[in-house]
Amino acid sequence: MLLLVVVLFSVLYLFQINRMTYALCMQKEIPEKKQTKIFSTINILITILLICFYIEVYWASKF
């Protein structure tokens, strides 16, 4: 159950972060070549953050 909640939260969170990143790229008129690098970097970092969040919640629920 915990995994399902975290996965659902993660998908929604990643979607929102990508929407904000896209808005930033459009506002700052960042070239298309740099946008792919920006999206990749942000998505990797957010994924690492969400995995750490899951591990933290998982271990906290065990005790």
Order of alpha helices (4+ residues) and beta strands (2+ residues): alpha-alpha
